[in-house]
Amino acid sequence: MNIDDFGIDDEDIQATIKRGEKMKVIKTKVYEFKELSKEAKEKAINWYRESVSELDNQIFVDDFSEDIRNIFEENCFKNVKVEEWDLSCYKSYPYINVKSASIEIDKFIKPSQSWIKDSDIDFSLSNNEIEVYKENDNFSKRAEAIIECLKENIQAKFNEVKGNLIKNGLANLEYMDKDSTIIENIEANEYTFLENGKRF
């Protein structure tokens, strides 16, 4: 097969050669972050915060959603179903709403309170609140007081775990948004910029 088989004539070939001769190679000097001026560095940081940080935030969302379930399960709350959570600054307050969870009651009762497990009493969590289901109400005042105290202790434990998750999540978001953290990420990924700080 030769060039004639493609239907290309000499005129087309010469035109292509001429276009190639007219092409210019433009050389652009690029800079590492540390080489930029103060103003250019600020522009580079803003570029990262507005562009790449969106991906970082999505990774955080996925990781934090998994952390919520894992940490609750490490603290005796099983089969955790998280309805929603939000740590956004624009909210009046950050929150985590756990729709439901079962409770490892053995981790909360004393040996002398083992009768609770044999009394058809079920402790569960619904929308961040501990609920107690009793098949019958034939309990002494002392037993009722123990059940109520146990409910309060489980609720306090849940609130503590939830509070720590929110606190740590906010701390991580604050760390991710710091200029120093962004600079570390820019340098680690070896991003390059034009002299004015625009991403190249």
N, C-alpha and C positions, 0 to 999 in steps of 0.2 A: 504494500500500500504506500502510495506517495502522496504528497500534499495536494495534488490535483483531485484526488479522490474526495476531498472534503469540500470542494466547490469554492476554494479560496483562490482568488486571482492575484497577480503581482501587484495590482493597484492597492488591494487591501493590505498586503504585506508591507508595502512601502509606507502607507498611512500609519500603520501600527508602529513601525520603526521611528517615524518622525515624532509621533506622540511620546514615545519613550525617550527620545532625545530632548524633549522639552520638559520632562519631569525634573523637579527640583528636590533635592534632599535638604530638609530643614533640620538643623541640629538644635536641640533644646537642652539647656543645662538644668539638671534636676538636683534637688538638695535633700539631704537627710534632715530629720526634724531638728537635730542639734545644730545644724548649720544655719537655720533660719533666724531672722531678726525677731525681736520680741513681738512686734505686731503680726508678723507672718505666723509665728507660733500660735498666737491666739486664734488666728483664722483656721489653722490646721486642727486645733483642738475643737473648735466649733464644728468643723466639718465632721470630725469623728463622732462628736456628741449627737449631731443631727442625723447622721447616716449609719455608721457602723453600730452605734449604741443600740439601735433598734433590734439588731440581731442578738447582741449581748443580752438585752432585756428579755427576749423570747427564750433564750437558753436559761436565764434565771427563772422565768415563769415555769418552765418545764421541771427544772430541778427543785424549785421550792414546793411545787405541787406534790412531788414525790416525797420530799422531806416531811411535809405535813403528815402524810399517812405513816411513814416509817417511824417518826418520832413519837406519834401518839401510840403506835403499836409497841414501841419499846417501853412505854409507860402504862401498860396494862389495858389499853383501849384497842380492841380488835375489830376487824371488818369495818374499818373507818370509811365512811362515805362523805366526802367533802362537797357540799353544795356549791359554795363559792368563797372566794377570798379576794381582798383588794388591799394593797399597801400604797396605792397612789396618793400622792401629795395633795391632789385636789379634793380628795374625800375629806369629810369632817373628821373622820377617825378611821384608822386602818382596822380591818376585821377579818376573822376567819369564821365561817359558818359550817359547822360539822352537822350534816343532816342526820346521821345515825352512826351508832357504834355499839358494839357489845363490850362487856366489862369482865375482866378477869377478877372475879370477886375474891378468889383465894388470896390475891395480893393485898387485899385491904382488910380482911378480917383477922382477928386474933384466934389462936387455937381454941379458946374458950367460947368462941362465937361460931363454931362450926355448925351449930344447929341451923344457922341461917341458910346454909346450902341445902338442907333437908326439909325446908319449910315452904317450898314452892313460892319463894320470893325471887323476883327477877329484877335486877338493876340494869338499866340500859340508858343510852343517851339519845336525845332527840332535839335537834336544833339548839345545840349547846347546853341543854338542860338535862340533868340527871333525873330519870323517872324511876319510880318503884312500883312494881305490880305485885300485889299480894292476892293469892287465890282465896284466902279467907282473912278475916279480921280478928280471929280468936287469939290475940296476943296480949300478954300482960302489959301494963304500963311501962315496966322496965324494958321488955322486949321492944315495944314501940319506940322507946327512947333510943335504944341501941340502933335500931333500923334507921331512925331519923339522923342520928349522929353519923352513921356510916354513909348515908346519902350526902350529907354535908361535906364529909371528908373526901369523897369521890369527886364531888363538884369542885372543891378547892383544888384538888390535884389536876383536874381538867383545866380549870382556869389558869393555873400556874404554867402548865405545858403550853397552852394557847398563848399566854402572855409572852413567854420566852420565845416562841416561834415568831411572833410579830416583832418583838424587839430585835431579834437576830436578823430577820428579813429586812427590816428598815436599815439596820447597820450595814448590811451587804449592799443595799441599793445606794446608800450614801457613799460607801467606799467606791462603788463602780462609777459614780458620777464625779468623783474628785478629779481635778486636773492632773494630779500626779499619777493616778491610776491610768487615765487615758494616755498620758505620755508614755508610760510603760508599755501599753498595748501597741501604740504607734511604733515605738522603737523595736519591740519584739517582732512585729510583723513586717518591719523594714519598709514601711510606706515611704514614698518619695513625693516631693512637692516642687512646685515652681517657686521662684524667688519670693513671690507675694504670699505664699502659704496655700495656694490653691492646689488641691490634690492632682497629681500627674498620673 
